Amino acid sequence: MNRAPKVAFSGTPRASAFAPSVRATGMRPPGWEVVKVRDVAESFSGGTPPKSDADNWRGAVPWLSPKDMKATHLSDTIDHISPEAATRYSRVMPAGTVFVVIRGMILARDLPVALSTAAMAFNQDMKALHAGARILPEFLLYSIMGQKAALSREIGTSAHGTRRLSSSSLDDLALPLPSLPEQHAIVALMSQLRAAVASEEERLVVLERLKIASIGKAFAEGFHGGTTTTTAYGSRPSSWAVRALRECATIQTGITKGRSIPDEESVELPYLRVANVQDGYLDLGVVKSIRLRRSEIERYLLQVGDVLLTEGGDFDKLGRGYVWSGEVPRCVHQNHVFAVRTDRGQLLPEFFSYLAQSPYGKRYFLTVAHKTTNLACINSTKLGDFPVLLPPLSEQREIVEVLKAVDRRVGVSERRRMALGALSRATLVEILRGHVRIPPPAVAEPPHRNA
């Protein structure tokens, strides 16, 4: 049922991930200039209308802020303001403007850059770059994306502790500049690669929806028809037994951080945190280690087949689970991650993992969880009370195989998307380094007349 563990990139972009600064290396493809951003684009600042006047926020003008910068091309924003507020407190930039985040804690892990495909206003944490006649807006976007490593080195910390990129650092950034025909050719190629990534992302969304629908149907109706019974957490096949989780599994709690342990008694082992356990997959990009007593190893050690469930966090994180397959040798888990060890004579671990991800499972967790404003958590007692749906083992295996097949399709699509994204980034790097040239389309000469 499980996809391959994801390795997520985190932290400041590595220099190897992007083209090196042309200023630092002196590299320049033959026939290209090296210019500063200020030479080819004009920069503008934005602003935020007062929140105290609700009328400012009742308009239809898109208002861009760092939370919108989740894609390289933006057609709309989360927030909208009135035309009057845009004129008085912000600035409306036309479609084709390149936006760069210059202030905020997001700069600790990324440097978002995006191109608008519609007119929009923006806040003071952004800079807007309007391309001049010598550079295409799309090429300006890709050039800055390719220089993220150089820009990231210029990020500092303001007096208030937030991260900040100075306007002068952005304006003085050196960019390689080919002729306009070659810019058009490069943009056309990058657009094709972006379209391929977008197409695979759309396919992945469809498959994820198919997975959600398949899981919902499997536990609400089963695969063999028959009557259903309505419960507080959704419908279930009437023929299935229901038993508390503690009656068909043991629940292993995890280790607490920050304990004082004498060196002669301690050992350091890798351990799983909440951040590692996602809904149906593991993120092993960063696996930390923890000190524990040698005598405690067996108590906290994960075993193949354990279903990992999170104690809480945001509502969408509650109860998310994954079946452990020994991806990290001799690994323990923190106290915010439960390890459920099922009695396989009654309950298959993969079946329970899918059940925990289902609408039925999520409704149970949200119903019994202790909730605050945006957070929820469960304890081992509530987890032990989980009303497990128990069809015969043969039917559990059938459901698991069907859902695994859907998971495999999701995994293939996800790997294709990642590969296409990596190809797009690598291609951009090679182009900006001058290792790959994209010649503009040949212009046919007019036919010569015979004298």
N, C-alpha and C positions, 0 to 999 in steps of 0.2 A: 503493500500500500504506500510505501514511502518513496518520495523522490530522492534523488541524490542530494546529499547535504550541500547547501549553498555556501560558497565562500564569498562573503560580502566585503567590498572595499570600504575601508573607513580611514579617516585621518586626512591630513593634507595631501593633495595630489602629488604623486611622486614624479620626479623629473623624467623618469623613463617612460611615463605614461603620456607625455606630451612632447611636442617639438621643443628643442632648447631655444632659449632666447636668441634671436638673431643678433642682438647687440652683444651678447656674451660670447657667441661663437664666431661671429663674423661671417657665418655661412650665408650665401646668397645665390640662388639659382641664376645662371647666365641670363641677362636681359631683364632681370628684376631690379627694382629699386628697394632701398630700405628707408622707410619713412616712420615718423612718429604718428601716433593716433591723432594728435592735434593738427597734423598737416593735412589729414584727409577727412576729418570728421569734426563737427562742432558738438561740444558737450553742454548739457543742460541739467539743472537741478529741479527737483519736484518739492512737494509739500503735502501736508495733511490738514484737511479742514477740521475745525473744532468738533469734537464728538458731542459737545454740550448742545449744539443746535441740530436737532434731528432732521431738519429740512435739508441740511448739507448732504445727507446720506439717503435721500429719497429719489435720486435721479437715475439716469440710465448710462452715464458716462463710466466706462470701465476705469477702475483706479487700482494701479499695480503696486504691490508691495512684495517683500521677499518671500512671503508664504505662497505666492503664485508661481514662483520661479522653479517649477518642477519639470519643465520641458524646454526644448530649445526654440520652439515656435509657439507663440501665444496669441490666441484670438479673443480671449475674454479673461475676466478676473473674478475673484470671489466677491469683492466689494465694488459698489457703484456709487457715484456721487452725482450731484446736480450740476448742470452746466455752469450755473452761477458760482458754485463752490470750486469747480475746476478752474474757472477764470480767476477767482479771487485768491485762492489758497494753494493751488497746485499749478500744473501746466499740462496741456494736452499735446501729445506728440503724434505725428501721423503714422500710418502703417509703414513698416519698413525701418522703424527705429530699433537700434540695438540697445538693450538695457543691461546694466551690470550692477550687481549688488556691491555696495561699497561700505556698508556698516551693518553689524549684527553678529550674533554668535554663530550663525550659519557659516561664517567665514572661517571658523575653526576647523571645519571639515570639508568645505567645498567653496567654490567661487562661481556662483550661478551667473550665466550669461544667456540671454534669449533675444529673439527677434520678434517684434510685434507684427501681426498680420491684420491689425485693425487699429484705429486711432484709440489712444488711451492716455489718461492722466497717470501720475505716479507719485510715490512718496519720497521723503527726504533721505531714505536709506539706499536710494538707487541713483545711478547716473544714466542719463539718456544720451546716446550718441547718434547724431544725424549725419549720415554719410554724405560727403561732397561728391563732386562730379568725377573724381579720379578713382573712386572705389565703390563697388556694388555693396549694398547693405548686407546681402548674404555672405559675400566674401569677407566683409568686416567682421561679421559674426564668427565665421570659421577661423579667421586669423586670430581673434582674441581667444577663442576656445583653444587654439593650438599653442597659445602663449600663457596658459594658466599657471604653469610652473614658475615662470618669471614673475607674473603678477603676485602669486601666492607668497613669494619671498618678500614682497613689499608690505604685506599685511602686518599692522601693528595693533597695539592695545590702547584704547582711549583712556582718559582720566576716570571714566565711569566703569572701566573694566571690560567694555565690549570690544569686539574686534573691528578694525577699521582699515580701509584702503584709501589712501589720500587721492584727491583728484589729480594732483600733479603726477603721481605714479601711473595712473591710467592714461593721462594725456601724453606722457613721455614714453609710453610703451612703444618699442620698436617693432614694426611689422614689415614683412616682405610684401612687395607690391608688384605683381605682374601687370602686363597690359590688360586693358578691358576685355579684349577678345579671349585671352587666356583665363581671366577671372570668370567670364561666362562659362567657359568649358569646365573649369574646376567646380563651380557652383552646380552645374548640370549633373556632374558625376556624383557630388556629395548629396544632391537632392534625390538621385536614384537610390543611393544607399540608405538615405533616411526613409524613403518610401518603403523600401524592403523591410526595414526595422519596424516601421509603423504597421505594415501589413501583418507581420508576425505577431506584433503586440495585440492587434485586433483578434487574430486567431486565438491567441492565448486567453484573452478575455472570454471568448465564446466557450473555450474548453473549460475554463474555471467555472463558468456558469453551468455547463453541463455536469461538472463534478458535483457542484452544490445541489443541483436538481436530482442527480442520481442518488446521492447520499440521503437527501430528504425522502425520496420515494422508497428507498430500500428499508428505512426504519419506520416509515409511516404505514406502508402497505405490504412490505415483503415482495417477493417475486412470484408467489404462487396464488395470488388472489385470496379469497376468503373474507370473512368479516373483520372489521376493525373496531377497536375500543378507544374512546376519547379519554385522554388523561390530562392532568394539569400542565403537561409539557408537550402535548401534541398527540396525534393518533398513533396507534401501534396495532399490529396484527393481534387479533384476539387469541389465537392459538399459542402465542409465545408466552413463556413463563416470565415472571418478573422477580428479581431477587436483589437484595441490597449488595452493593459492591463488596462489603466486608465479608460476605458469605461465599464469595467466589474469587477472592483475590486478597493478597496482603498489601498494605500500603506502607511504603518505606519513606520516612521523612529524611530530609537532608541535613547537611552540616552547617553550623552557624559560623560566620566569619568573625574575625577579630578576637579569637580566644588566645590566651597566653599559654603556650605549651613549651616545656623545657626542650632544649635542642636535642638532648640525648634520647628523648622519647618521640621526637617528631619525624615525619617524613613528608615530602612535598609531592602532591599528585595533581594531575589536571582535574578540573571540576566544571560542571555545566551550570551556567547561570540562566536566568529567565531570558536574557537576550539571545541565548543559543537555541531556545526551544520555540519554534514557530508553529503555525497551524498546519500540521501535516508535513513539516520538513524541519531539518536542523540547519542552523546558520553557524558554521564552525570557522568563520573568518578569524575570530579572536577567541581562543580558548585559554583561560587563565588558570593559574595553579593556586593551591591552598595548602596550608600546613595542618596536619592532623596527627594524632597519636598512632603509632604502629598498631596498637591494639584495637583501633577503631576502623581499620581498613575494611574488613569484611562487613562491618555494620553499614558502611556508607557506599560500598562499591556497587556500581551498576552491573547488571547482568543482561546478556542478550535476551531480548523479548520483553524487557521492562517497558511499560507505557509511561512516557514522561508527560506529566501534566503540570501546568503552572498554577501557582497559588493565587495569583491575581495581577493587578495592574490596571491599565485601561480596560474598559468593558470588553473591547474586542480581543484582549489578550487572555481573558479569564478561561481557564480550562483547556487551552490549546494543547494539543498532544502529538506525540511522535513515538513510534516503536524503536527502541534502541537496538542497534545491530552491532555494537562493539566498535563503532567508528574510531574511537580514541581508546587505546589500551589502558587498563587500570585507571578508570575514570570514576570520580565520585560526583555528587551533586549537592548544590546548596539547599538551604532549608526552604527556599521559595519555589523549589521544584520537587514535586512528588514523583516517586517511582512506584507504579502499580504493577505488581507481579501476579498475573492471573493464574488461577487453577485451570490448566489447559484441558482438564477433563470436563470442564463446564463452559469455559469462556476462552476463546482465542484472543490473544493480545491485539492482533490486527483488527478484529471485529470490534473490540472495545474502543480502540483508538478512533475508528470511524464513527462509532456511536457518540464519543465525546465531541467530535467535530460536527455532528449532525444538529439540525434545529432542535431536536428533542434534548440532546445533551446541553446545548448552549442555554436553552430555556431553563433547564434545571439549575445550572450553575448561577445564572443571573437571578433566579428566584430565591435561592438560599444564601446568596453571597451577602456579606456585610458591605454596604455601599456608602461612599461619600460622594462628593460632587461629581467627579469624573472617574473615580476609582472603585474597584470592587475586589474582594478577596474571599477565599474559602479556606476552611481549616480541614484537618484530616478527618474530623468527625463528620462534617457535612459531605466530604468526599466518600467516606465509608457508607453514608446513607444513600448514595446515588442508586436510583432504581434501575438496575441493569436489565435490558431486554434480552431474553435468552431463548432463541430458537434452537432446535437441535444442531449439533456440531456440523452435520452435513450441510445444513442450510447456512450456517455461519460461514463455512468455507466457500459456498457458492456466492454469497454476497461479497465476501472479501475478494474473490477472483474477479468479479464484475467491476468492483470499484478500483481494484489494482489496474485493470486494463485502462480505465479512464485516467488514472494517475499516470500511467506510462505515456499516454498521449499528451497529457499536460507537460510531463517532463521533456519529451522530445521537442515540443514547441518552445519551451523555456530555454532549452539548450540552443536551439536555432536562433532565438532572439538574442541570446548572449553572444553567440558566434558572429551574428551580423553586426551587432553593436561593436564588438572588438574589431571586426574588419573595417568598419567605418572609421573608428578612432585611429587605427593603424594607417589607413590610407591617408587620412588628414596629416598625420605626422610625416609620412614619407613625401607628401606633396610639399609641405612647408619647409622640409629640409632640402628640397630640390632633388631628392633621389628618384622621384617619379614626376615626369612632366606630362601634362594633359594638353596636347596641342589643340588650338581652336580649329573649328571646321575650316577646311580649305575653301577659299573664295575662288570660284571659277572665273577665269579671265574671259572677257568678251571675245567672240570669234574674230579673227583677222580677215579682212577682205582682200581678195586677190586684186592686185593692181590691174 
